[in-house]
Amino acid sequence: MENTILEMQFAIDTFYFLVMGALVMWMAAGFTMLEAGLVRSKNTTAILTKNIGLFAISCTMYMVYGYEVMYGGGVMLEGIEVIAKDATYAAPSDFFFQVVFVATAMSIVSGAVAERMKIFSFFIFAIVFTGIIYPMEGSWTWNGASVFGLYTLGDLGFSDFAGSGIVHMAGAAAAIAGVIVLGARKGKYNKDGSSNAIPGANLPLATLGTFILWLGWFGFNGGSVLAMASKESANAVAMVFLNTNAAAAGGVIAAIILVKLLWGKVDLSMALNGALAGLVAITAGPDTPTALEATLIGAVGGVIVVFSIS
């Protein structure tokens, strides 16, 4: 009887990882649609190519070497098919859940350098980022490895439940570095330093991308509970889903209200960014707040993103 229960828990948690990973994989489509909708039409094909290429590169580099660097999972996933005696889920399901996080981090870079980086140069950076940079910082954080043998981030009180820093800030840091090197998009600034608005080519597509990301984020945060086969873990997953949704809603509402107060009208692109800012804001700790607190956390993110863009 006990073995049957353990096998059932193994199956449930493995299936849970696979479903949550599939939701996060769907975020790749969300990033693609969002970016394609917000760039000028002449750059749409390049954006689509970059996004499908980066996803393939992320999966391959993490399989070849990244998973080994981050978790000691074996070069080329050697031995991953073996079921450990005390395993509570299948190791391949963990790899699948982890690899889609890598692609998400790289997708952030894609959006930031849109319209200003050649495709193959971008792919070369994707190889370095997904094979070395992300796995290395991931080993320092989620795997608890020491930073160059000096100290561990856990000793400093570092905690990141689902990747607000490990995934999103890592991607953002790489994006900032790229933007500094590449400079602004052509036509963004005038000679006197004033800026020009560059409207997106397809706002319905950008809106669809945002909704897809909102959906995928349930897997991103919900999967980070890392278990679902007990009453406590199932309740934790449900609470994370609730808070993730509340934060996104709070981000949208705050962005809409603030833009209306500042500019006297509602701006769709700001509302979309408000949703994403709320989602990123709650990702560091979606398991602990109440629903109201999660909404307020998302609202703070929505306010910050408006001032950051404007």
C-alpha positions in Angstrom: 0.0 0.0 0.0 2.8 2.4 0.9 4.6 1.7 -2.3 1.4 2.4 -4.3 1.0 5.7 -2.6 4.6 6.7 -3.2 4.3 5.7 -6.9 1.1 7.8 -7.2 2.9 10.8 -5.6 5.8 10.3 -8.1 3.4 10.2 -11.0 1.4 13.3 -9.8 4.5 15.4 -9.2 6.1 14.4 -12.5 2.9 15.2 -14.4 2.7 18.5 -12.5 6.2 19.5 -13.6 5.5 18.6 -17.2 2.2 20.6 -17.3 3.8 23.6 -15.5 6.7 23.4 -17.9 4.4 23.3 -20.9 2.7 26.5 -19.6 6.1 28.2 -19.3 7.0 27.1 -22.8 3.9 28.8 -24.0 5.4 32.0 -22.7 7.8 31.8 -25.6 4.8 32.4 -27.9 3.7 35.3 -25.6 7.0 37.0 -25.9 7.1 36.5 -29.6 3.6 38.0 -30.1 4.3 40.9 -27.7 7.5 41.8 -29.4 6.2 41.4 -32.9 3.3 43.6 -32.1 5.4 46.4 -30.6 8.1 46.7 -33.3 7.8 48.4 -36.6 6.3 46.1 -39.3 9.6 45.9 -41.3 11.2 44.2 -38.3 8.5 41.6 -37.6 10.1 38.7 -39.5 13.5 39.3 -37.7 11.7 39.3 -34.3 9.9 36.0 -35.1 13.2 34.4 -36.3 15.0 35.5 -33.2 12.4 34.1 -30.9 12.1 30.6 -32.4 15.9 30.5 -32.8 16.6 31.5 -29.2 14.2 28.9 -27.9 15.9 26.1 -29.9 19.4 27.4 -28.8 18.3 27.6 -25.1 17.0 24.0 -25.1 20.1 22.7 -26.8 22.7 24.5 -24.8 21.1 23.7 -21.5 20.9 20.1 -22.5 24.5 19.9 -23.6 26.2 21.8 -20.7 23.9 24.2 -18.9 22.0 21.7 -16.7 25.4 20.2 -15.6 26.7 23.7 -14.6 23.6 24.6 -12.7 22.6 21.4 -11.0 25.3 18.8 -11.8 22.8 17.1 -14.0 25.4 15.5 -16.3 26.9 16.7 -19.6 24.4 15.8 -22.4 22.1 14.7 -19.5 24.0 11.6 -19.0 22.1 9.2 -16.8 19.0 11.3 -16.5 16.8 8.4 -17.5 17.7 6.5 -14.3 15.1 6.7 -11.5 16.8 7.4 -8.2 15.7 5.2 -5.3 14.4 8.2 -3.2 13.2 10.3 -6.2 9.8 12.0 -5.8 9.5 12.9 -9.5 11.2 11.9 -12.8 14.5 13.7 -13.4 13.6 14.5 -17.1 10.5 16.4 -15.9 12.8 18.6 -13.8 15.0 19.3 -16.7 12.1 20.2 -18.9 10.7 22.6 -16.3 14.1 24.2 -15.8 15.0 24.6 -19.5 11.9 26.6 -20.3 13.0 29.1 -17.6 16.3 29.5 -19.5 14.4 30.4 -22.7 12.3 32.9 -20.8 15.4 34.7 -19.5 16.8 34.9 -23.1 13.4 36.1 -24.4 13.8 39.2 -22.2 17.0 40.0 -24.0 15.3 39.6 -27.4 12.7 42.2 -26.6 15.2 44.7 -25.3 17.5 44.6 -28.3 14.6 44.5 -30.8 15.3 46.4 -34.1 19.0 47.0 -33.3 20.9 43.7 -33.3 21.7 41.3 -36.2 20.2 37.9 -36.0 23.4 35.8 -35.9 25.1 38.2 -33.5 22.0 37.7 -31.3 22.2 33.9 -31.6 25.9 33.9 -30.7 25.1 35.8 -27.5 22.2 33.4 -26.8 24.7 30.5 -26.9 26.9 32.2 -24.3 24.0 33.3 -22.1 22.1 30.0 -22.0 25.1 27.8 -21.9 27.3 29.7 -19.3 25.9 32.9 -17.8 22.4 31.8 -16.8 23.5 28.3 -15.5 26.3 29.8 -13.5 24.2 32.4 -11.7 21.5 29.8 -11.3 23.9 27.5 -9.5 24.7 30.3 -7.1 21.1 30.8 -6.3 18.7 27.9 -6.7 21.4 25.3 -6.3 23.1 27.0 -3.4 26.6 26.7 -4.8 29.3 29.1 -3.5 30.1 32.2 -5.5 33.6 31.5 -6.8 34.2 29.6 -3.6 33.9 32.7 -1.5 30.4 32.7 0.0 26.8 31.6 -0.7 24.0 33.9 -1.4 21.8 32.0 1.1 24.2 33.2 3.8 23.4 36.8 2.8 19.7 36.1 3.1 19.0 35.9 -0.7 15.6 34.3 -1.6 13.8 34.2 -4.9 10.8 31.9 -5.0 10.2 31.7 -8.8 12.9 33.7 -10.5 12.1 37.4 -10.3 15.9 38.0 -10.0 17.3 34.7 -11.2 15.4 34.8 -14.5 14.0 38.3 -15.1 16.7 40.4 -13.6 19.4 38.2 -15.2 17.7 38.7 -18.6 17.3 42.4 -17.9 21.0 42.8 -16.9 22.1 41.1 -20.1 19.6 43.3 -22.0 20.9 46.5 -20.4 24.4 45.5 -21.4 23.3 45.0 -24.9 21.4 48.3 -25.1 24.4 50.2 -23.8 26.6 48.7 -26.5 24.1 48.9 -29.3 22.5 52.3 -28.5 19.0 53.4 -29.2 16.7 52.3 -32.0 17.0 54.3 -35.2 14.6 57.2 -35.2 14.1 57.2 -31.4 16.0 60.4 -30.6 16.3 63.7 -32.4 19.6 65.7 -32.6 18.4 67.9 -29.8 18.0 64.9 -27.5 14.2 64.8 -27.6 12.6 61.4 -28.1 10.1 60.2 -30.6 7.3 57.7 -29.8 7.7 54.6 -32.0 4.2 53.0 -32.1 3.8 49.3 -32.4 2.8 47.8 -35.7 0.1 45.5 -34.4 -1.4 46.2 -30.9 -3.9 43.4 -31.1 -1.0 41.0 -31.5 0.8 42.6 -28.6 -2.3 42.3 -26.4 -2.6 38.6 -27.3 1.0 38.2 -26.4 0.4 39.7 -23.0 -2.5 37.4 -22.3 -0.4 34.4 -23.3 2.3 35.6 -20.9 -0.2 36.1 -18.2 -1.4 32.5 -18.7 2.1 31.1 -18.9 3.0 32.8 -15.6 0.8 30.5 -13.7 3.1 27.7 -14.7 6.2 29.9 -14.0 5.2 30.7 -10.4 2.9 27.7 -9.7 5.5 25.2 -10.8 8.0 26.7 -8.5 6.2 25.2 -5.5 8.0 22.0 -6.8 5.4 19.6 -5.6 1.6 19.0 -5.8 1.0 15.5 -4.5 0.1 16.5 -0.9 -2.7 18.6 0.5 -0.3 21.3 1.7 1.6 21.6 -1.6 -1.6 21.6 -3.6 -3.0 24.4 -1.5 0.3 26.3 -1.9 0.1 26.0 -5.7 -3.5 27.3 -5.6 -2.4 30.2 -3.5 0.4 31.0 -5.9 -2.0 31.0 -8.8 -4.3 33.3 -7.0 -1.6 35.8 -6.0 0.0 35.7 -9.5 -3.4 36.7 -11.1 -4.0 39.4 -8.5 -0.6 41.0 -9.0 -1.1 41.2 -12.8 -4.5 42.7 -12.3 -3.1 45.2 -9.8 -0.4 46.2 -12.3 -2.8 46.9 -15.1 -5.2 49.0 -12.9 -2.3 51.0 -11.4 -0.8 51.7 -14.8 -4.1 52.7 -16.4 -5.0 55.1 -13.5 -1.5 56.7 -13.4 -1.4 57.2 -17.1 -4.8 58.8 -17.1 -3.7 61.2 -14.3 -0.4 62.1 -16.0 -1.5 62.3 -19.7 -5.3 62.6 -19.5 -5.9 59.5 -21.5 -5.5 55.7 -21.3 -2.6 54.1 -23.2 -2.8 50.4 -24.2 0.9 49.7 -24.3 1.2 51.1 -20.8 -1.6 48.8 -19.6 0.2 45.8 -21.2 3.4 46.8 -19.5 1.6 47.2 -16.2 0.4 43.6 -16.4 3.9 42.3 -17.0 5.4 44.6 -14.3 2.9 43.2 -11.8 3.7 39.6 -12.8 7.5 40.2 -12.4 7.0 42.0 -9.1 5.1 39.1 -7.5 7.5 36.4 -8.9 10.0 36.8 -6.1 7.5 35.6 -3.5 4.0 34.7 -4.7 3.6 32.1 -1.9 3.5 34.4 1.1 1.2 37.5 0.5 -2.5 37.6 0.9 -4.5 38.3 -2.2 -4.8 42.0 -1.3 -1.1 42.3 -0.6 -0.3 40.6 -4.0 -2.6 43.1 -5.7 -0.7 46.0 -4.1 2.7 44.5 -5.0 1.5 44.3 -8.6 0.2 47.9 -8.4 3.7 49.1 -7.3 5.2 47.3 -10.3 2.6 49.0 -12.5 3.5 52.4 -11.2 7.2 51.9 -11.5 7.0 50.7 -15.1 5.0 53.8 -16.2 7.6 56.1 -14.8 10.4 53.9 -16.2 9.0 54.2 -19.8 7.7 57.7 -19.7 
